[in-house]
Amino acid sequence: MIDKIATRKPADRSHPESAETQTAENDPEFLAVQSNADVRTARRSRVASLVLVLVLLGVALFAVWSSQSTSSAARSADVASKLSDYYDQADRAVSAEESLERKYRLEPGPGVRAEYDAASADLMNALDLVARNGDQGDREQASRVNAAHHDYRSSISRLFDAVDKGDTPLALKIDSNEVDPKFFAIAEAVHSADVSHHEASLSQLTQLRHLEELQGWLTPWVFLLGLLLALATASVTRGHRRLLDAERRRALHRSLHDALTGLPNRTLLFERCRQALSAAQHAGTTAGLLLIDMDRFKEINDTFGHHYGDELLKQVGARLRSVLTGGDTIARLGGDEFAVLLPDVTDVLAATDVGARLRDALETPFLIDGVALDVEASVGVVLSGEHGTDPTTLLQRADVAMYVAKAQNLGVFAYDADADGHSPAKLALLGDLRRALTANQLVLDYQPKISLGDGEIIGAEALVRWQHPERGLIFPDGFIPLAEHTGLIGPLTGHVLDSALAQARAWMDDGRPLPLSVNLSARSLLDDSLPEHVADLLALHRVPAEMLELEITESALMAEPARAQRLLETLALMGVRLSIDDFGAGYTSLGQLKNLPVTEIKIDKSFILNMTTQPSDALIVRSVIDLGHSLGLTVLAEGVETAEILSHLMTFDCDVAQGHYFSRPVPAAAFDAWRASYSAGTTVSREELWPADEPVDGMGGIPT
């Protein structure tokens, strides 16, 4: 034993474990343990590899599933949202058709017909979008509604024809037996589809939210199982979650905002309006609603194209928003209409002031692709409580106020019940006016025109009055505006022309011919059939065209200048004389005046009445007379009530005068009596022609 120890070689310090390793390798027990360890290691390695593969596969599958499910859910939500929008567009178009059909029965005319056709086209367009974007069921539904609408349009055409012919019984029969049943069927189908797809859209958004919640639950487990891979997967998952949140926010934003301008849409405006009304009611304050409509926006679209129109609407929205405070809401309702909600406003004056500032903000031209565009707007103003207690009523009355502002060039106008043609009193008066046209209740009075050169009677103006069986004599300002906002202005104009030309024929037959003037409304200048109608009446009564003069106000010319000029040129070529009435009170430019085929301008009486006391008015009158003579036009002064006014006009070399100083407007018989007694250079007393108890304005002649 000692020898063995003595003869052991020193261990190799360069490999300190080599001897132990060699000994262990030769140890059977060690070999057995090592074999078992290798098996366990191999097993663990295989398990680890399998787990790693499973983790990688799980992470990959999780990533693919998350991406695909999110994308699919987002696409489904987008398609559902679009279909909901298309059905909502169709639903609104159907409602617009019904509203315009009823409006046409009250106010037949080409403008309403065009609006109805536009609403019908919107419905067809919406159904086409449904068919192109929906599934087979949507396509079948759109096809059924299309077929039903085609049948409905046939009934509507016959209804409109009956209204145009004045056949009210037939119109009512068609409406009750055909139009209403077909409309209700279409409306029910479209509305049901709208509600169904709106619910489907909300369901898709809910699925997106559930998907987000599921991914949030799975993510921690992926963290635990995948370690670094799980951390990376978690990062991807968080990214997908952000995408889901963003998509949901975008879907909600799209449903509540206008796609073009980014402003709140009608839905969001109504919701905020309801909240503002509720808050104002509890706090005892007042909310205001302003409706803004661009003037002549269609001309920009037609001239430059829709690209310019869209860019203009974007800039208009941004500029209007810059005027408002943080608590106010500006929304785009569609087309060129905007609305502003003022949650807390003191009174009508304050709301009107906001409207004026909004209009002022539009005065600076808009630069679009190097083109400077000037636009104006008309603003209607309403207040909660005073003008309505719900968003629908307030918006409707703001619309009425806006159209008054547009029609009368007021810029901003606060709602007034007297200006609302939809009030019960106005509707009753409208029915009376329809009957008056056939019951000979509309009569003409005549006021002479006197030449200031020789004092001779050179013509007369025919002025319509309504001899109402209950309300007595109604002057034009009591019913002409009502007729202008309905389809009655056409028949009314035709009635006045027919009666005036019949009187002109009677005077010609008596050997005392006298030219007659008749006023035309703004709506008449948009009636392309007017020249033909005038020609037919001239031929019917055998009156030469030069014996008829048509008077047009400046405001009527400004509605659609190019179209009005074409119509006036046609009338002038027929030989009809044309006159601009109320000159100086409107916005006719010198460039327009020199190009219009007119022969006379009538100075507005607001200048004539005050010219003897207001030097500025006298200067305006003199300037207009000089301008008219420079353009080769006859100048007539209306509103001559005193000898002093007449004297000033003669000093200014005015050509013709008209007013109560000579004679008030009177019926034809009284006019004949005045004419027989009138002598140039003399004054005829009122007692010579009318009893003392009749209210008559002054009668005079040209002073010698």
Sequence and secondary structure as in RCSB ss.txt:
>XXXX:A:sequence
MIDKIATRKPADRSHPESAETQTAENDPEFLAVQSNADVRTARRSRVASLVLVLVLLGVALFAVWSSQSTSSAAR
SADVASKLSDYYDQADRAVSAEESLERKYRLEPGPGVRAEYDAASADLMNALDLVARNGDQGDREQASRVNAAHH
DYRSSISRLFDAVDKGDTPLALKIDSNEVDPKFFAIAEAVHSADVSHHEASLSQLTQLRHLEELQGWLTPWVFLL
GLLLALATASVTRGHRRLLDAERRRALHRSLHDALTGLPNRTLLFERCRQALSAAQHAGTTAGLLLIDMDRFKEI
NDTFGHHYGDELLKQVGARLRSVLTGGDTIARLGGDEFAVLLPDVTDVLAATDVGARLRDALETPFLIDGVALDV
EASVGVVLSGEHGTDPTTLLQRADVAMYVAKAQNLGVFAYDADADGHSPAKLALLGDLRRALTANQLVLDYQPKI
SLGDGEIIGAEALVRWQHPERGLIFPDGFIPLAEHTGLIGPLTGHVLDSALAQARAWMDDGRPLPLSVNLSARSL
LDDSLPEHVADLLALHRVPAEMLELEITESALMAEPARAQRLLETLALMGVRLSIDDFGAGYTSLGQLKNLPVTE
IKIDKSFILNMTTQPSDALIVRSVIDLGHSLGLTVLAEGVETAEILSHLMTFDCDVAQGHYFSRPVPAAAFDAWR
ASYSAGTTVSREELWPADEPVDGMGGIPT
>XXXX:A:secstr
 HHHHHT     TTSTTHHHHHHHHT HHHHHHHHHHHHHHHHHHHHHHHHHHHHHHHHHHHHHHHHHHHHHHHH
HHHHHHHHHHHHHHHHHHHHHHHHHHHHHHHS SHHHHHHHHHHHHHHHHHHHHHHHHS HHHHHHHHHHHHHHH
HHHHHHHHHHHHHHTT HHHHHHHIIIIIHHHHHHHHHHHHHHHHHHHHHHHHHHHHHHHHHHHHHHHHHHHHHH
HHHHHHHHHHHHHHHHHHHHHHHHHHHHHHHB TTT  B HHHHHHHHHHHHHHHHHHT   EEEEEEEETHHHH
HHHH HHHHHHHHHHHHHHHHHHS TT EEEEEETTEEEEEESS  SHHHHHHHHHHHHHHT S EEETTEEE  
EEEEEEEETTTS SSHHHHHHHHHHHHHHHHHTT SEEE  GGG TTSHHHHHHHHHHHHHHHTT EEEEEEEEE
ETTT  EEEEEEEEEEEETTTEEE GGGTHHHHHTSTTHHHHHHHHHHHHHHHHHHHHHTT    EEEEE TTGG
G TTHHHHHHHHHHHHT  GGGEEEEEEHHHHHHSHHHHHHHHHHHHHTT EEEEEEETSS   HHHHHHS  SE
EEE HHHHHHTTT HHHHHHHHHHHHHHHHTT EEEEE   SHHHHHHHHHTT  EEESTTT   B HHHHHHHH
HH  TT    GGGTS TTS          
